[in-house]
Amino acid sequence: MRALLLLLVPACTLGGTGRPDGTGGDDGPGVDKTACAEAMAAAPLAPAGYDFHDALPTAARNKWDPTRMPQPGDAMYPGGRYRTVAADASGMPHPGCTVTGLSYAPASIAGFTCAAREFAFPAGVTEDTSKPIVVLVHGNSEAPTGWMKFVHPDPASLQFPADTTARDQLAELLPAAGFRTIAIDMRTDLIDDPKSPEGSDTGNTPKNADHGWNVPLLQELLKKLAIAYPDRKLSVIGFSLGATTVRDALRRLWAENADGKWDINILARVEDVIVASGANHGVVSFAKQCGVNLTMRGTVTCQMGQRNQYTQTAFHRPLNGPPITGESAFAGWWETPCADGDYAFGKRKACGDNAVSYTTITMKDLDNGTQQDEFVSEHASRLYPATCANNVINGLNDFDTSGYFFNGFFKNHYGAVRSNAGLAKIVAALED
């Protein structure tokens, strides 16, 4: 099990509820495609001051010396910048694009040299090629094991009612339902940041990644799958940091096509985007880490913004787009590209006549505004326009009972993808 995720924090209230108006209950109403199209009809075309191209720069070099702490303004430090899968000027490719040292046989995908794990079909089940290929994108300081069944070696020692037998997770449930299922491995074990000095939190001991590390790896996988399987749709599921990683990788791939640099419109090939416990509008650990920790541990929180007093970050600007007026908290027009089969990133006829289905899942906020999920709130995790995404919530008892990841310390956060309720919502979204 890899090191801790972002920052150890309890559930907390941070000066505001972070909760969108009119929410409650357990399940969203689903998406009415007609209502979505009507909403998107008001979306702005080429809005002034908004550009779908990258806000983050490209890294000058892909690799960092892990014995050196980055200094303010160091243009050579790759954190906060997109690394490249292709070799940089010094001949160094993205250090996370490798299969060296894996404990499993990597997925075999034509042209893909980075790490991904394909989950086997159980005996008697074969792939249903009428279904999309499912790509799973894990969270920070994590690995594909987060999608697999797990039981704690000493369930009685945990501070909550824990499983005594392992429950099937997406790695087991989806292949059993005929879905070809592939989990990318971001190789956070190979993060090249320095560790924190004794007694401080200025380094990256937990091996947190940022979007500059994650997004190019996922882009590479999605691109190679789209090329290798030209007649198949893709459904992409992202958890925690994986949520914004999914959305940004799709944006960048779509932009490549819009700019004439790639002949496939990725949003014409995607069936579902399911993002769970994602920081689409901020994260709790922003204030403690952003600008204080100069490694990727801090840069990733700067990219996601402050949860309770969210203002749009540079990273989110091309991803979320211009604000939708009339919302009680920030909501952007570009958060659900091609949900109506037409509009994406300020352009019409941008989707190859393909309507992408969006689902978000997070834990319910307490009525007094306390955020029980350790990192995000209901609003932070939602996507907009509200009529174009099925924004569903789990109940306060829908946590991960397996004890996975540091003795279940983040059981509420993981509940979106590892509780029975979260699993049921994901499978329902895929089967819809």
MORABEL-V228780 format. One record per backbone hydrogen bond with DSSP energy under -0.5 kcal/mol. NH is the residue of the N-H (numbers start at 1). CO is the residue of the C=O. Records with the same first field share a line. If there is no record, write none. Layout:
NH = CO, CO
This chain:
6 = 4
7 = 5
9 = 7
12 = 371
14 = 12, 16
23 = 20
32 = 30
33 = 31
36 = 32
37 = 33
38 = 34
39 = 35
40 = 36
41 = 37
42 = 39
43 = 40
46 = 346
50 = 47
59 = 82
60 = 75
66 = 64
68 = 65
74 = 71
75 = 73
77 = 74
81 = 78
82 = 57
83 = 81, 212
88 = 92
91 = 88
93 = 91
94 = 84
97 = 94
98 = 96
102 = 99
106 = 104
107 = 116
109 = 107
112 = 109
113 = 111
117 = 183
118 = 116
119 = 181
125 = 122
128 = 178
129 = 127
131 = 128
133 = 233
134 = 180
135 = 235
136 = 134, 182
137 = 237
138 = 136
142 = 139
146 = 143
147 = 144
148 = 145
152 = 402
155 = 152
157 = 154
158 = 155
162 = 160
163 = 401
167 = 150
171 = 147
172 = 169
173 = 169
174 = 170
176 = 172
177 = 173, 174
178 = 175
179 = 174
181 = 119
182 = 134
183 = 117
184 = 136, 182
185 = 115
186 = 184
188 = 142
190 = 187
191 = 188
200 = 197
204 = 194
207 = 204
213 = 210
214 = 210
215 = 211
217 = 213, 214
218 = 214
219 = 215
220 = 216
221 = 217
222 = 218
223 = 219
224 = 220
225 = 221
226 = 222
227 = 223
228 = 224
229 = 225
230 = 227
232 = 229
234 = 269
235 = 133
236 = 272
237 = 135
238 = 274
239 = 137
240 = 276
242 = 239
243 = 240
244 = 240
245 = 241
246 = 242
247 = 243
248 = 244
249 = 245
250 = 246
251 = 247
252 = 248
253 = 249
254 = 250
255 = 251
256 = 252
257 = 253
258 = 254
259 = 255
260 = 257
261 = 256
262 = 256
266 = 264
268 = 265
269 = 266
270 = 266
271 = 234
272 = 234
273 = 357
274 = 236
275 = 273, 359
276 = 238
277 = 361
280 = 278, 380
281 = 380
282 = 279, 304
283 = 305
284 = 375
286 = 283
287 = 284
289 = 285
290 = 286
292 = 289
293 = 289
294 = 292
298 = 295
299 = 295
300 = 296
302 = 298
303 = 299
304 = 300
305 = 301
307 = 283
310 = 307
317 = 313
318 = 314
320 = 316
321 = 316, 317
324 = 331
325 = 323
327 = 324
333 = 322
334 = 320
335 = 320, 332
337 = 334
338 = 343
339 = 336
341 = 338
344 = 347
347 = 344
350 = 342
354 = 351
355 = 353
356 = 338, 354
357 = 271
359 = 273
360 = 390
361 = 275
362 = 392
364 = 394
366 = 370
369 = 366
371 = 12
372 = 370
379 = 18
381 = 377
382 = 378, 379
388 = 385
389 = 386
390 = 358
391 = 389
392 = 360, 390
393 = 26
394 = 362
398 = 395
399 = 397
400 = 411
401 = 399
403 = 400
408 = 403
409 = 405, 406
410 = 405
411 = 408
414 = 410
415 = 411
416 = 413
417 = 414
418 = 414
419 = 415
422 = 415
423 = 419
424 = 420
425 = 421
426 = 422
427 = 423
428 = 424
429 = 425
430 = 426
431 = 427
432 = 428
